Every structure is written in structure tokens, then in C-alpha cells.
Amino acid sequence: MELQTALNNMLGSDSFRYKLHSGFTVNDRKEVISEVEGEKSNGNTHIKGEMVNTPVDIYYINRTIYNYDSLSKKWLVIESGTTNSEEILISELNPLSNFRFTNVNVVEKVKFEKIDGAECLVVKCRPSVETQLLENLWKDFEYLIWIDYHDDNIRKAVLTATNKRNETTNLEIQVEFSDFGKKIEITAPERSSQNKK
């Protein structure tokens, strides 16, 4: 199955770049949760953009988070002590966390579409998701996934879901992926001596 192959490829990929936009609609009013660009390489991550109307610049390197505080203009360093970056920030630091499915019942092939010149197969599915945070708040998950026909990677994905407590609130997360397997250098930010803890 193309989808399973693509998911396995993504989860096994050492490095890639991504753009993530997440938001929700309440009674037709759109609210943006986050809009970030990120890069991942060998377990390290760097994201930059906006989350909940606040600028973010975050590195996650060897279980340590470097978070730029725009008010104090200093890097805050948080030792996470966990290998699981999802416990801190779900989709923004680990966009692949949205693609851990416990089961996928029906996969429907929708169409072919080009993304950045790559021929993609667009599939639609309604899986059960593994991510606790998503599962606790949302239901009726539907995914549209653009699979690159040549290298079996996911180029783009759109996830929509309905709030469990309020049917008029809908979640939408859109992710675009690129630069699979490229050499991406992610190093801890320079901190001047007075910023050190």
C-alpha cells in the first residue's frame, strides 16, 4: 500500500524541512494556532515562526530545548530529560507525530497532482490516531495526503478533525515537506556569556 510505504519512509527519514500551519474554525471564524517553518536532522529540530500570535525560535538538540524569549532577548535553556519531544510540543517540533495511526480502515485514491514539479498521488483516509493529545480533544479525523510517486515520500498533508465537545469547532493542520535526506546543519544557538544559566 502506497500510504504505508510513504509513512514508513517519513518516519525513517534522517532529515527534511517542513512548513506547518495549524488552526481551527469556530462557527466559521478562523483562528490560527501556529505557522512555523522547521528543519529536522538526526533527531535535532529547529523551528521558527509564530505560535498563538507569539514569535517563536526554538531548537531541540540532544534533549535540550533552546527557546528564544523575544521579551528578554535571551535564549532560555530547558533540559527536557526526555527523548520524546512530543511531550513538550506536539506538531510543531515533530510534524510526523500527526501521522502515527493505530489503524487505517479505508484509503481512497483521489487524484494526481503536481507539487513543486513532483507528480503526487493524493489519497484520503480516516485513520485512528495514536497521538494522545489529538485523540483526547478531537474526533472524525480525515487526512488528505500527497505522496510523491517517484520517491514514496509525503510532500503535503492536510488533517481535519472535529472537536469532541463542540461540533462547530474544527481543527486543520497542513504540513508541507521538502529536502528529504539533504544535509541540514542544526547547531545550538550562540548565547552570550550573560545569557548562560
C-alpha positions in Angstrom: 0.0 0.0 0.0 1.4 3.4 -1.1 0.4 5.1 2.1 2.1 2.7 4.5 5.3 2.8 2.4 5.2 6.6 2.5 4.6 6.7 6.2 7.4 4.3 6.9 9.8 6.4 4.7 8.9 9.6 6.5 9.3 8.1 10.0 12.7 6.6 8.9 13.9 9.8 7.2 17.0 11.4 8.9 16.5 14.9 7.6 13.9 17.1 6.0 12.4 20.6 6.0 8.8 21.4 6.6 6.2 24.2 6.8 3.4 23.7 9.2 0.2 25.7 9.6 -2.4 24.8 12.2 -5.6 26.5 13.2 -9.2 25.9 14.0 -12.6 27.2 12.9 -15.3 28.1 15.4 -18.6 28.8 13.8 -16.9 29.8 10.5 -14.4 32.1 12.4 -10.8 31.1 11.7 -8.2 31.1 14.4 -4.5 30.5 13.7 -2.7 28.3 16.3 0.7 28.2 14.6 2.6 29.0 11.5 6.1 27.7 11.5 9.0 26.6 9.3 11.1 23.8 10.6 14.0 21.6 9.8 14.9 18.2 11.2 18.2 16.4 11.1 19.3 13.3 13.0 16.8 13.8 15.8 17.6 17.6 16.2 15.0 20.2 15.3 14.8 23.9 14.7 11.6 25.8 14.2 10.9 29.5 13.6 7.6 31.3 13.1 4.6 32.1 15.2 2.6 30.2 17.7 -0.6 31.7 19.3 0.4 35.2 18.0 3.8 35.0 19.6 7.1 34.8 17.6 9.0 31.5 18.3 12.5 30.4 17.6 13.1 27.0 19.2 15.9 24.5 18.9 15.6 21.0 20.2 19.1 19.4 20.4 20.2 16.4 22.3 17.2 16.5 24.7 17.7 20.2 25.4 15.4 23.0 24.3 16.7 26.4 23.4 13.8 28.9 23.3 14.4 32.5 22.3 12.5 34.8 24.5 11.7 37.9 22.5 10.8 40.0 25.6 14.1 39.5 27.4 16.0 38.9 24.1 17.7 35.9 25.7 17.8 32.2 24.9 16.1 30.1 27.6 17.6 26.7 28.1 15.3 23.8 29.2 16.8 20.4 29.9 13.9 18.2 28.9 15.4 14.9 30.2 13.2 13.1 27.7 13.9 11.7 24.3 10.3 12.4 23.4 10.0 15.9 22.0 6.3 15.3 21.6 5.8 15.7 25.3 6.7 19.3 25.0 5.3 20.5 21.7 3.3 18.1 19.6 3.1 19.0 15.9 5.4 22.0 15.6 8.5 20.2 16.8 7.5 16.8 15.4 5.1 17.1 12.5 5.3 13.4 12.0 3.6 12.8 15.3 0.4 13.6 13.4 0.9 10.5 11.2 1.1 7.8 13.8 -2.0 5.8 13.0 -3.2 2.8 15.0 -5.2 1.6 12.1 -6.4 2.9 8.7 -9.6 1.4 7.5 -10.2 2.8 4.1 -7.7 4.6 1.8 -9.3 6.3 -1.2 -7.2 7.4 -4.2 -8.5 10.8 -5.0 -6.4 12.2 -7.9 -2.9 13.0 -9.2 -1.5 16.5 -8.6 1.9 18.1 -9.0 3.7 19.8 -6.1 7.0 21.6 -7.0 7.2 19.6 -10.2 6.8 16.2 -8.4 3.9 14.0 -9.6 1.9 13.1 -6.5 -0.9 10.6 -5.8 -3.5 12.2 -3.5 -5.1 9.8 -1.0 -7.8 10.3 1.5 -8.2 8.3 4.7 -9.9 8.3 8.1 -7.4 6.6 10.5 -7.4 6.2 14.2 -4.6 8.3 15.5 -2.0 7.3 18.1 -1.3 10.7 19.5 -3.0 11.1 22.9 -3.4 14.9 22.7 -5.2 14.7 19.4 -7.3 11.7 20.4 -8.4 13.3 23.7 -9.8 16.5 22.1 -10.8 15.6 18.5 -12.7 13.0 16.5 -13.6 12.2 12.9 -10.0 12.5 11.7 -9.7 12.9 7.9 -6.4 13.1 6.1 -5.6 14.2 2.6 -2.0 13.1 1.8 0.1 13.9 -1.3 2.5 11.0 -1.9 5.4 11.6 -4.3 5.1 8.9 -6.9 8.8 8.7 -7.6 10.4 8.5 -4.1 7.4 7.5 -2.0 7.7 10.4 0.4 4.9 12.6 1.7 5.0 16.0 0.1 2.0 17.5 1.7 -0.7 16.5 4.2 -3.9 18.1 5.4 -5.5 16.8 8.6 -9.0 17.9 9.6 -11.0 16.9 12.7 -14.0 17.8 14.8 -13.9 18.8 18.4 -15.4 16.2 20.7 -17.2 18.7 22.9 -18.2 21.2 20.3 -19.3 20.0 16.8 -18.9 23.5 15.4 -15.2 23.6 16.2 -12.9 22.1 13.6 -9.2 21.6 13.5 -7.0 21.9 10.5 -3.3 21.1 10.3 -1.4 21.5 7.0 2.2 20.4 6.5 4.4 20.6 3.5 7.7 18.6 3.4 10.8 19.0 1.3 14.6 18.4 1.2 14.4 14.7 2.3 17.8 13.2 3.1 19.6 16.5 2.4 22.5 17.5 4.7 21.0 20.0 7.2 23.2 21.5 9.9 21.4 22.2 13.2 23.6 23.6 15.9 22.7 25.2 19.2 22.3 29.0 19.1 25.2 31.2 20.2 24.4 32.6 23.7 26.5 35.5 25.1 28.0 34.9 28.5 25.4 36.9 30.4 22.6 34.7 29.0 24.1 31.5 30.3 22.3 29.8 33.2 
